[in-house]
Structure formats: C-alpha cells, structure tokens
Amino acid sequence: MKMLCKHCGKAFEGNTEKFCSDSCFKSHISDISRRSAEAVEGDPGHTQNLSED
Ligand SMILES: [Zn+2]
C-alpha cells in the first residue's frame, strides 16, 4: 500500500506507518512539540484541543 510520509510528503510502501523513515518520525514529533509550545504561549485556552495531524 502506498503511503505519503506525513513529514516530508514522500510516497513509500507502508501499512500503518505514517512516516517514510524513523528520522521523519522524530522530526515530525519535534515539530509538533515546538508548535504545541507556541500554541500554548499564544492561545492558553486551547491546550486540550491539540490534534494529531
Ligand atoms: Zn519522510
């Protein structure tokens, strides 16, 4: 099954994976952490509504 990496957008053969590689997974997690930190600073009322994009 062809999947698109959620981090770099590259097509890869996968099944349940959302990332083409472990480094993309780790990069994506750190992106989310950074965005969450920024979101908390700018919008403290919505910390409960973080979605797993
Ligand atoms: Zn990737």
N, CA, C, O and the ligand as a Tripos MOL2 file, in Angstrom:
@<TRIPOS>MOLECULE
protein
  213   211    54     0     0
PROTEIN
NO_CHARGES

@<TRIPOS>ATOM
      1 N           0.8380   -1.2010    0.0000 N.3       1 MET1
      2 CA          0.0000    0.0000    0.0000 C.3       1 MET1
      3 C           0.8740    1.2520    0.0000 C.2       1 MET1
      4 O           1.7910    1.3810    0.8100 O.2       1 MET1
      5 N           0.5750    2.1800   -0.9260 N.am      2 LYS2
      6 CA          1.3500    3.4160   -1.0000 C.3       2 LYS2
      7 C           0.8730    4.3980    0.0720 C.2       2 LYS2
      8 O          -0.3180    4.6850    0.2020 O.2       2 LYS2
      9 N           1.8310    4.8930    0.8210 N.am      3 MET3
     10 CA          1.5340    5.8830    1.8360 C.3       3 MET3
     11 C           2.3300    7.1390    1.5270 C.2       3 MET3
     12 O           3.3690    7.0820    0.8680 O.2       3 MET3
     13 N           1.8320    8.2800    2.0110 N.am      4 LEU4
     14 CA          2.6030    9.5100    1.8990 C.3       4 LEU4
     15 C           3.1270    9.8690    3.2800 C.2       4 LEU4
     16 O           2.3690    9.9500    4.2470 O.2       4 LEU4
     17 N           4.4090   10.0790    3.3540 N.am      5 CYS5
     18 CA          5.0250   10.4520    4.6300 C.3       5 CYS5
     19 C           4.4000   11.7460    5.1530 C.2       5 CYS5
     20 O           4.2860   12.7330    4.4260 O.2       5 CYS5
     21 N           4.0050   11.7240    6.3980 N.am      6 LYS6
     22 CA          3.3660   12.9120    6.9840 C.3       6 LYS6
     23 C           4.3690   14.0200    7.2400 C.2       6 LYS6
     24 O           3.9840   15.1630    7.4850 O.2       6 LYS6
     25 N           5.6340   13.6960    7.1860 N.am      7 HIS7
     26 CA          6.6250   14.7400    7.4490 C.3       7 HIS7
     27 C           7.1530   15.3370    6.1530 C.2       7 HIS7
     28 O           7.1060   16.5540    5.9700 O.2       7 HIS7
     29 N           7.6610   14.4910    5.2400 N.am      8 CYS8
     30 CA          8.3010   15.0320    4.0340 C.3       8 CYS8
     31 C           7.4250   14.8890    2.7940 C.2       8 CYS8
     32 O           7.7550   15.4460    1.7470 O.2       8 CYS8
     33 N           6.3130   14.1540    2.8870 N.am      9 GLY9
     34 CA          5.4020   14.0300    1.7650 C.3       9 GLY9
     35 C           5.8020   12.9960    0.7290 C.2       9 GLY9
     36 O           5.1210   12.8370   -0.2840 O.2       9 GLY9
     37 N           6.8860   12.2980    0.9680 N.am     10 LYS10
     38 CA          7.3750   11.2980    0.0370 C.3      10 LYS10
     39 C           6.4840   10.0550    0.0620 C.2      10 LYS10
     40 O           6.0210    9.6350    1.1230 O.2      10 LYS10
     41 N           6.2470    9.4690   -1.1230 N.am     11 ALA11
     42 CA          5.4860    8.2300   -1.1990 C.3      11 ALA11
     43 C           6.3790    7.0640   -0.8270 C.2      11 ALA11
     44 O           7.5430    7.0060   -1.2260 O.2      11 ALA11
     45 N           5.8280    6.1360   -0.0610 N.am     12 PHE12
     46 CA          6.6070    4.9660    0.3310 C.3      12 PHE12
     47 C           5.6700    3.7960    0.5480 C.2      12 PHE12
     48 O           4.4660    3.9690    0.7360 O.2      12 PHE12
     49 N           6.2430    2.6010    0.5180 N.am     13 GLU13
     50 CA          5.4440    1.4110    0.7650 C.3      13 GLU13
     51 C           5.2420    1.2520    2.2600 C.2      13 GLU13
     52 O           6.2110    1.1180    3.0070 O.2      13 GLU13
     53 N           4.0020    1.2660    2.7010 N.am     14 GLY14
     54 CA          3.7580    1.1280    4.1280 C.3      14 GLY14
     55 C           2.4020    0.5170    4.3750 C.2      14 GLY14
     56 O           1.6540    0.2170    3.4440 O.2      14 GLY14
     57 N           2.1010    0.3390    5.6220 N.am     15 ASN15
     58 CA          0.8220   -0.2240    6.0040 C.3      15 ASN15
     59 C           0.1770    0.6820    7.0420 C.2      15 ASN15
     60 O          -0.7890    1.3850    6.7460 O.2      15 ASN15
     61 N           0.7040    0.6650    8.2410 N.am     16 THR16
     62 CA          0.1800    1.5460    9.2760 C.3      16 THR16
     63 C           1.1170    2.7080    9.5670 C.2      16 THR16
     64 O           0.7640    3.6360   10.2950 O.2      16 THR16
     65 N           2.3220    2.6510    8.9890 N.am     17 GLU17
     66 CA          3.2690    3.7260    9.2560 C.3      17 GLU17
     67 C           2.7980    5.0260    8.6080 C.2      17 GLU17
     68 O           2.1890    5.0160    7.5380 O.2      17 GLU17
     69 N           3.0860    6.1280    9.2640 N.am     18 LYS18
     70 CA          2.7230    7.4290    8.7120 C.3      18 LYS18
     71 C           3.9450    8.1840    8.2290 C.2      18 LYS18
     72 O           3.8330    9.2830    7.6850 O.2      18 LYS18
     73 N           5.1190    7.5860    8.4300 N.am     19 PHE19
     74 CA          6.3660    8.2590    8.0830 C.3      19 PHE19
     75 C           7.2620    7.3070    7.3010 C.2      19 PHE19
     76 O           7.2870    6.1060    7.5720 O.2      19 PHE19
     77 N           7.9990    7.8470    6.3280 N.am     20 CYS20
     78 CA          8.8260    7.0060    5.4780 C.3      20 CYS20
     79 C          10.0550    6.4980    6.2220 C.2      20 CYS20
     80 O          10.6520    5.4990    5.8230 O.2      20 CYS20
     81 N          10.4280    7.1660    7.2790 N.am     21 SER21
     82 CA         11.6260    6.7530    7.9950 C.3      21 SER21
     83 C          11.5480    7.2050    9.4420 C.2      21 SER21
     84 O          10.7360    8.0540    9.8110 O.2      21 SER21
     85 N          12.4130    6.6140   10.2460 N.am     22 ASP22
     86 CA         12.4380    6.9530   11.6580 C.3      22 ASP22
     87 C          12.8420    8.4040   11.8620 C.2      22 ASP22
     88 O          12.3660    9.0630   12.7860 O.2      22 ASP22
     89 N          13.7300    8.9070   10.9890 N.am     23 SER23
     90 CA         14.1610   10.3010   11.1700 C.3      23 SER23
     91 C          13.0070   11.2560   10.8800 C.2      23 SER23
     92 O          12.8820   12.2910   11.5360 O.2      23 SER23
     93 N          12.1510   10.9170    9.8930 N.am     24 CYS24
     94 CA         10.9790   11.7470    9.6340 C.3      24 CYS24
     95 C          10.0290   11.7150   10.8280 C.2      24 CYS24
     96 O           9.4620   12.7400   11.2070 O.2      24 CYS24
     97 N           9.8610   10.5470   11.4100 N.am     25 PHE25
     98 CA          9.0110   10.4210   12.5860 C.3      25 PHE25
     99 C           9.5130   11.3210   13.7010 C.2      25 PHE25
    100 O           8.7430   12.0650   14.3090 O.2      25 PHE25
    101 N          10.8060   11.2480   13.9620 N.am     26 LYS26
    102 CA         11.3720   12.0490   15.0530 C.3      26 LYS26
    103 C          11.2830   13.5350   14.7460 C.2      26 LYS26
    104 O          10.9850   14.3330   15.6350 O.2      26 LYS26
    105 N          11.5390   13.9200   13.4890 N.am     27 SER27
    106 CA         11.4530   15.3280   13.1100 C.3      27 SER27
    107 C          10.0300   15.8380   13.2910 C.2      27 SER27
    108 O           9.8080   16.9500   13.7690 O.2      27 SER27
    109 N           9.0640   14.9970   12.8970 N.am     28 HIS28
    110 CA          7.6700   15.3940   12.9920 C.3      28 HIS28
    111 C           7.2710   15.5730   14.4540 C.2      28 HIS28
    112 O           6.5810   16.5340   14.7970 O.2      28 HIS28
    113 N           7.6970   14.6600   15.3070 N.am     29 ILE29
    114 CA          7.3820   14.7710   16.7360 C.3      29 ILE29
    115 C           7.9620   16.0550   17.3040 C.2      29 ILE29
    116 O           7.3000   16.7380   18.0860 O.2      29 ILE29
    117 N           9.1910   16.3930   16.9220 N.am     30 SER30
    118 CA          9.7740   17.6150   17.4770 C.3      30 SER30
    119 C           9.0700   18.8450   16.9200 C.2      30 SER30
    120 O           8.9380   19.8500   17.6190 O.2      30 SER30
    121 N           8.6150   18.7790   15.6650 N.am     31 ASP31
    122 CA          7.8130   19.8780   15.1100 C.3      31 ASP31
    123 C           6.5420   20.0850   15.9240 C.2      31 ASP31
    124 O           6.1960   21.2120   16.2790 O.2      31 ASP31
    125 N           5.8560   18.9920   16.2140 N.am     32 ILE32
    126 CA          4.6090   19.0670   16.9730 C.3      32 ILE32
    127 C           4.8760   19.6590   18.3540 C.2      32 ILE32
    128 O           4.1170   20.5010   18.8320 O.2      32 ILE32
    129 N           5.9490   19.2170   18.9840 N.am     33 SER33
    130 CA          6.2760   19.7260   20.3170 C.3      33 SER33
    131 C           6.5050   21.2250   20.2730 C.2      33 SER33
    132 O           6.0550   21.9650   21.1480 O.2      33 SER33
    133 N           7.2200   21.6640   19.2290 N.am     34 ARG34
    134 CA          7.5170   23.0830   19.1160 C.3      34 ARG34
    135 C           6.2400   23.8720   18.8480 C.2      34 ARG34
    136 O           6.0060   24.9240   19.4430 O.2      34 ARG34
    137 N           5.4080   23.3380   17.9310 N.am     35 ARG35
    138 CA          4.1430   24.0200   17.6260 C.3      35 ARG35
    139 C           3.2430   24.0680   18.8410 C.2      35 ARG35
    140 O           2.5750   25.0740   19.0790 O.2      35 ARG35
    141 N           3.2160   22.9880   19.6170 N.am     36 SER36
    142 CA          2.3880   22.9510   20.8130 C.3      36 SER36
    143 C           2.8470   24.0040   21.7990 C.2      36 SER36
    144 O           2.0280   24.6920   22.4070 O.2      36 SER36
    145 N           4.1550   24.1310   21.9590 N.am     37 ALA37
    146 CA          4.6930   25.1230   22.8830 C.3      37 ALA37
    147 C           4.2900   26.5150   22.4350 C.2      37 ALA37
    148 O           3.9080   27.3480   23.2570 O.2      37 ALA37
    149 N           4.3730   26.7730   21.1390 N.am     38 GLU38
    150 CA          3.9820   28.0790   20.6140 C.3      38 GLU38
    151 C           2.4840   28.3040   20.7910 C.2      38 GLU38
    152 O           2.0540   29.4030   21.1400 O.2      38 GLU38
    153 N           1.6990   27.2680   20.5510 N.am     39 ALA39
    154 CA          0.2480   27.3750   20.6900 C.3      39 ALA39
    155 C          -0.1350   27.6850   22.1270 C.2      39 ALA39
    156 O          -1.0440   28.4760   22.3790 O.2      39 ALA39
    157 N           0.5550   27.0640   23.0600 N.am     40 VAL40
    158 CA          0.2620   27.3060   24.4740 C.3      40 VAL40
    159 C           0.5530   28.7520   24.8270 C.2      40 VAL40
    160 O          -0.2080   29.3900   25.5540 O.2      40 VAL40
    161 N           1.6570   29.2640   24.3080 N.am     41 GLU41
    162 CA          2.0050   30.6500   24.5940 C.3      41 GLU41
    163 C           0.9810   31.6150   24.0180 C.2      41 GLU41
    164 O           0.5820   32.5730   24.6800 O.2      41 GLU41
    165 N           0.5470   31.3550   22.7550 N.am     42 GLY42
    166 CA         -0.3130   32.2940   22.0730 C.3      42 GLY42
    167 C          -1.7850   32.1100   22.3840 C.2      42 GLY42
    168 O          -2.5710   33.0440   22.2230 O.2      42 GLY42
    169 N          -2.1680   30.9370   22.8220 N.am     43 ASP43
    170 CA         -3.5770   30.6240   22.9720 C.3      43 ASP43
    171 C          -3.7920   29.6480   24.1240 C.2      43 ASP43
    172 O          -4.0570   28.4680   23.8940 O.2      43 ASP43
    173 N          -3.6820   30.1180   25.3320 N.am     44 PRO44
    174 CA         -3.6990   29.2310   26.5010 C.3      44 PRO44
    175 C          -5.0240   28.5100   26.7180 C.2      44 PRO44
    176 O          -5.0830   27.5630   27.5020 O.2      44 PRO44
    177 N          -6.0800   28.9340   26.0450 N.am     45 GLY45
    178 CA         -7.3780   28.3080   26.2570 C.3      45 GLY45
    179 C          -7.5870   27.0250   25.4760 C.2      45 GLY45
    180 O          -8.5630   26.3100   25.7030 O.2      45 GLY45
    181 N          -6.6720   26.7250   24.5490 N.am     46 HIS46
    182 CA         -6.9150   25.5860   23.6720 C.3      46 HIS46
    183 C          -5.9200   24.4510   23.8310 C.2      46 HIS46
    184 O          -5.7200   23.6630   22.9080 O.2      46 HIS46
    185 N          -5.3060   24.3660   24.9810 N.am     47 THR47
    186 CA         -4.2900   23.3340   25.1720 C.3      47 THR47
    187 C          -4.8750   21.9390   25.1880 C.2      47 THR47
    188 O          -4.1350   20.9660   25.0410 O.2      47 THR47
    189 N          -6.1760   21.8100   25.3610 N.am     48 GLN48
    190 CA         -6.7900   20.4900   25.4140 C.3      48 GLN48
    191 C          -7.1890   19.9980   24.0230 C.2      48 GLN48
    192 O          -7.5810   18.8420   23.8660 O.2      48 GLN48
    193 N          -7.0940   20.8600   23.0230 N.am     49 ASN49
    194 CA         -7.5980   20.5060   21.7050 C.3      49 ASN49
    195 C          -6.5220   20.2220   20.6660 C.2      49 ASN49
    196 O          -6.7460   20.3730   19.4650 O.2      49 ASN49
    197 N          -5.3670   19.8130   21.1370 N.am     50 LEU50
    198 CA         -4.2960   19.5140   20.1890 C.3      50 LEU50
    199 C          -4.6580   18.2600   19.4100 C.2      50 LEU50
    200 O          -5.0020   17.2300   19.9900 O.2      50 LEU50
    201 N          -4.5780   18.3590   18.0980 N.am     51 SER51
    202 CA         -4.8830   17.1910   17.2920 C.3      51 SER51
    203 C          -3.6110   16.5810   16.7350 C.2      51 SER51
    204 O          -2.6080   17.2690   16.5440 O.2      51 SER51
    205 N          -3.6640   15.3010   16.4810 N.am     52 GLU52
    206 CA         -2.5290   14.6020   15.8930 C.3      52 GLU52
    207 C          -2.6090   14.7410   14.3970 C.2      52 GLU52
    208 O          -3.2260   13.9160   13.7230 O.2      52 GLU52
    209 N          -2.0190   15.7280   13.8960 N.am     53 ASP53
    210 CA         -2.1320   15.9790   12.4600 C.3      53 ASP53
    211 C          -1.4120   14.9280   11.6520 C.2      53 ASP53
    212 O          -1.4070   14.9900   10.4230 O.2      53 ASP53
    213 ZN          9.5310   11.2370    5.2110 Zn       54 ZN54
@<TRIPOS>BOND
     1     1     2 1
     2     2     3 1
     3     3     4 2
     4     3     5 am
     5     5     6 1
     6     6     7 1
     7     7     8 2
     8     7     9 am
     9     9    10 1
    10    10    11 1
    11    11    12 2
    12    11    13 am
    13    13    14 1
    14    14    15 1
    15    15    16 2
    16    15    17 am
    17    17    18 1
    18    18    19 1
    19    19    20 2
    20    19    21 am
    21    21    22 1
    22    22    23 1
    23    23    24 2
    24    23    25 am
    25    25    26 1
    26    26    27 1
    27    27    28 2
    28    27    29 am
    29    29    30 1
    30    30    31 1
    31    31    32 2
    32    31    33 am
    33    33    34 1
    34    34    35 1
    35    35    36 2
    36    35    37 am
    37    37    38 1
    38    38    39 1
    39    39    40 2
    40    39    41 am
    41    41    42 1
    42    42    43 1
    43    43    44 2
    44    43    45 am
    45    45    46 1
    46    46    47 1
    47    47    48 2
    48    47    49 am
    49    49    50 1
    50    50    51 1
    51    51    52 2
    52    51    53 am
    53    53    54 1
    54    54    55 1
    55    55    56 2
    56    55    57 am
    57    57    58 1
    58    58    59 1
    59    59    60 2
    60    59    61 am
    61    61    62 1
    62    62    63 1
    63    63    64 2
    64    63    65 am
    65    65    66 1
    66    66    67 1
    67    67    68 2
    68    67    69 am
    69    69    70 1
    70    70    71 1
    71    71    72 2
    72    71    73 am
    73    73    74 1
    74    74    75 1
    75    75    76 2
    76    75    77 am
    77    77    78 1
    78    78    79 1
    79    79    80 2
    80    79    81 am
    81    81    82 1
    82    82    83 1
    83    83    84 2
    84    83    85 am
    85    85    86 1
    86    86    87 1
    87    87    88 2
    88    87    89 am
    89    89    90 1
    90    90    91 1
    91    91    92 2
    92    91    93 am
    93    93    94 1
    94    94    95 1
    95    95    96 2
    96    95    97 am
    97    97    98 1
    98    98    99 1
    99    99   100 2
   100    99   101 am
   101   101   102 1
   102   102   103 1
   103   103   104 2
   104   103   105 am
   105   105   106 1
   106   106   107 1
   107   107   108 2
   108   107   109 am
   109   109   110 1
   110   110   111 1
   111   111   112 2
   112   111   113 am
   113   113   114 1
   114   114   115 1
   115   115   116 2
   116   115   117 am
   117   117   118 1
   118   118   119 1
   119   119   120 2
   120   119   121 am
   121   121   122 1
   122   122   123 1
   123   123   124 2
   124   123   125 am
   125   125   126 1
   126   126   127 1
   127   127   128 2
   128   127   129 am
   129   129   130 1
   130   130   131 1
   131   131   132 2
   132   131   133 am
   133   133   134 1
   134   134   135 1
   135   135   136 2
   136   135   137 am
   137   137   138 1
   138   138   139 1
   139   139   140 2
   140   139   141 am
   141   141   142 1
   142   142   143 1
   143   143   144 2
   144   143   145 am
   145   145   146 1
   146   146   147 1
   147   147   148 2
   148   147   149 am
   149   149   150 1
   150   150   151 1
   151   151   152 2
   152   151   153 am
   153   153   154 1
   154   154   155 1
   155   155   156 2
   156   155   157 am
   157   157   158 1
   158   158   159 1
   159   159   160 2
   160   159   161 am
   161   161   162 1
   162   162   163 1
   163   163   164 2
   164   163   165 am
   165   165   166 1
   166   166   167 1
   167   167   168 2
   168   167   169 am
   169   169   170 1
   170   170   171 1
   171   171   172 2
   172   171   173 am
   173   173   174 1
   174   174   175 1
   175   175   176 2
   176   175   177 am
   177   177   178 1
   178   178   179 1
   179   179   180 2
   180   179   181 am
   181   181   182 1
   182   182   183 1
   183   183   184 2
   184   183   185 am
   185   185   186 1
   186   186   187 1
   187   187   188 2
   188   187   189 am
   189   189   190 1
   190   190   191 1
   191   191   192 2
   192   191   193 am
   193   193   194 1
   194   194   195 1
   195   195   196 2
   196   195   197 am
   197   197   198 1
   198   198   199 1
   199   199   200 2
   200   199   201 am
   201   201   202 1
   202   202   203 1
   203   203   204 2
   204   203   205 am
   205   205   206 1
   206   206   207 1
   207   207   208 2
   208   207   209 am
   209   209   210 1
   210   210   211 1
   211   211   212 2
@<TRIPOS>SUBSTRUCTURE
     1 MET1         2 RESIDUE 1 A MET
     2 LYS2         6 RESIDUE 1 A LYS
     3 MET3        10 RESIDUE 1 A MET
     4 LEU4        14 RESIDUE 1 A LEU
     5 CYS5        18 RESIDUE 1 A CYS
     6 LYS6        22 RESIDUE 1 A LYS
     7 HIS7        26 RESIDUE 1 A HIS
     8 CYS8        30 RESIDUE 1 A CYS
     9 GLY9        34 RESIDUE 1 A GLY
    10 LYS10       38 RESIDUE 1 A LYS
    11 ALA11       42 RESIDUE 1 A ALA
    12 PHE12       46 RESIDUE 1 A PHE
    13 GLU13       50 RESIDUE 1 A GLU
    14 GLY14       54 RESIDUE 1 A GLY
    15 ASN15       58 RESIDUE 1 A ASN
    16 THR16       62 RESIDUE 1 A THR
    17 GLU17       66 RESIDUE 1 A GLU
    18 LYS18       70 RESIDUE 1 A LYS
    19 PHE19       74 RESIDUE 1 A PHE
    20 CYS20       78 RESIDUE 1 A CYS
    21 SER21       82 RESIDUE 1 A SER
    22 ASP22       86 RESIDUE 1 A ASP
    23 SER23       90 RESIDUE 1 A SER
    24 CYS24       94 RESIDUE 1 A CYS
    25 PHE25       98 RESIDUE 1 A PHE
    26 LYS26      102 RESIDUE 1 A LYS
    27 SER27      106 RESIDUE 1 A SER
    28 HIS28      110 RESIDUE 1 A HIS
    29 ILE29      114 RESIDUE 1 A ILE
    30 SER30      118 RESIDUE 1 A SER
    31 ASP31      122 RESIDUE 1 A ASP
    32 ILE32      126 RESIDUE 1 A ILE
    33 SER33      130 RESIDUE 1 A SER
    34 ARG34      134 RESIDUE 1 A ARG
    35 ARG35      138 RESIDUE 1 A ARG
    36 SER36      142 RESIDUE 1 A SER
    37 ALA37      146 RESIDUE 1 A ALA
    38 GLU38      150 RESIDUE 1 A GLU
    39 ALA39      154 RESIDUE 1 A ALA
    40 VAL40      158 RESIDUE 1 A VAL
    41 GLU41      162 RESIDUE 1 A GLU
    42 GLY42      166 RESIDUE 1 A GLY
    43 ASP43      170 RESIDUE 1 A ASP
    44 PRO44      174 RESIDUE 1 A PRO
    45 GLY45      178 RESIDUE 1 A GLY
    46 HIS46      182 RESIDUE 1 A HIS
    47 THR47      186 RESIDUE 1 A THR
    48 GLN48      190 RESIDUE 1 A GLN
    49 ASN49      194 RESIDUE 1 A ASN
    50 LEU50      198 RESIDUE 1 A LEU
    51 SER51      202 RESIDUE 1 A SER
    52 GLU52      206 RESIDUE 1 A GLU
    53 ASP53      210 RESIDUE 1 A ASP
    54 ZN54       213 GROUP 0 **** ****
